[in-house]
């Protein structure tokens, strides 16, 4: 299964990240970026990301890379997790984005890529899906009590 990577950030960081990754790894298919700019609100960003998800073929996994844990782009992606199934890493930087591309070359799944990055940089990135799975497990435990 192929993996589409969507970089999302404050301002132009994601654009620069994608440009730099492609300088280092060559032109990439299914690698796009979106930024949140001061003149926009999060609804505009959410609409763009939702359109990107809707345009993605059903047989393709999606991996979001966001810049800052709990920032507006991060929160916008998290909001979409209610309605869509995808993978999300936050705290991304250039060396880790290169690892994502190399892992795609090795035909790793989106989850395998996330697990690999967590292993490589546990103090840098967070696998957001795991955070929500842990919250759901905790809520189920409280309901059982």
C-alpha positions in Angstrom: 0.0 0.0 0.0 1.4 3.4 -0.9 1.6 6.3 1.6 0.7 9.9 0.9 2.6 12.3 3.1 1.0 15.7 4.0 3.2 18.2 5.8 1.3 20.9 7.7 2.8 23.8 9.6 2.6 27.3 10.7 3.5 29.6 7.7 5.9 28.3 5.1 7.8 25.8 7.2 6.1 22.8 5.5 6.9 24.2 2.1 10.5 24.6 3.0 10.5 21.1 4.5 9.1 19.5 1.3 11.5 21.5 -0.9 14.5 20.5 1.2 13.5 16.9 1.4 13.2 16.8 -2.4 16.6 18.3 -2.8 18.0 15.5 -0.6 15.9 12.5 -1.9 14.8 13.5 -5.3 11.4 14.5 -6.5 8.7 12.7 -4.5 5.2 11.6 -5.5 2.4 11.9 -3.1 4.2 14.5 -0.9 2.2 17.7 -0.4 2.3 20.6 2.1 -0.1 23.1 3.6 0.6 26.1 5.8 -1.5 28.1 8.2 -1.0 31.9 7.6 -1.8 34.9 9.8 -4.5 36.1 7.4 -6.3 32.7 7.5 -8.2 31.0 10.3 -8.1 27.3 11.0 -11.4 26.7 9.2 -9.6 27.6 5.9 -6.8 25.1 6.7 -9.3 22.4 7.7 -11.2 22.8 4.4 -7.9 22.5 2.4 -6.9 19.4 4.4 -10.3 17.8 4.1 -10.3 18.4 0.3 -6.9 16.7 0.2 -8.2 13.7 2.2 -11.3 13.5 0.0 -9.1 13.5 -3.1 -6.9 10.7 -1.9 -7.7 7.2 -3.3 -9.1 4.8 -0.7 -6.3 2.3 -1.2 -3.7 4.9 -0.1 -2.6 5.5 3.5 -2.2 9.1 4.6 0.5 10.2 7.0 0.3 13.8 8.3 3.5 15.5 9.6 2.9 18.5 11.7 5.4 21.0 13.1 4.4 21.8 16.7 2.6 19.6 19.3 -0.7 21.4 20.3 -0.3 24.2 17.7 -3.2 25.2 15.5 -2.1 23.0 12.5 -1.8 20.0 14.9 -5.2 20.7 16.4 -6.8 21.0 13.0 -5.4 17.6 12.0 -6.6 16.1 15.2 -10.1 17.5 14.6 -10.1 15.6 11.2 -9.2 12.4 13.0 -12.9 12.1 14.1 -14.0 11.7 10.5 -11.0 10.2 8.7 -8.6 7.4 9.2 -4.9 8.4 8.9 -1.6 8.5 10.7 -0.2 11.6 12.4 3.3 12.5 13.6 4.1 15.8 15.2 7.4 17.5 16.0 8.8 16.8 12.5 12.1 18.2 11.3 14.2 17.9 8.1 16.3 14.8 9.1 13.2 12.9 10.2 11.3 13.9 7.1 14.1 12.4 5.1 13.7 9.2 7.1 10.0 9.2 6.2 10.9 9.3 2.5 13.5 6.6 2.8 11.0 4.4 4.7 8.5 4.9 1.9 11.2 3.7 -0.6 11.4 0.5 1.5 7.6 0.0 1.2 6.9 0.5 4.8 3.3 1.2 5.9 2.4 4.5 7.5 2.3 2.8 10.9 5.7 1.2 10.4 7.1 4.6 9.4 5.6 6.1 12.6 7.0 3.4 14.8 10.4 3.7 13.2 10.5 7.5 13.8 9.5 7.0 17.4 12.4 4.6 17.8 14.8 6.9 16.1 13.8 10.1 17.9 11.5 9.4 20.9 12.2 12.8 22.4 11.5 14.7 19.2 8.3 13.3 17.6 5.0 12.1 19.0 2.8 9.5 17.3 -0.5 11.2 17.8 -2.6 8.1 17.0 -1.0 6.3 20.0 -1.9 9.3 22.2 -5.6 9.0 21.3 -5.6 5.2 21.6 -4.2 5.6 25.2 -6.9 8.2 26.0 -9.6 5.9 24.6 -8.2 3.0 26.7 -8.2 5.2 29.8 -11.8 6.3 29.2 -12.9 2.7 28.8 -11.2 1.8 32.1 -13.0 4.6 33.9 -16.4 3.4 32.4 -15.8 -0.1 33.7 -15.2 1.1 37.2 
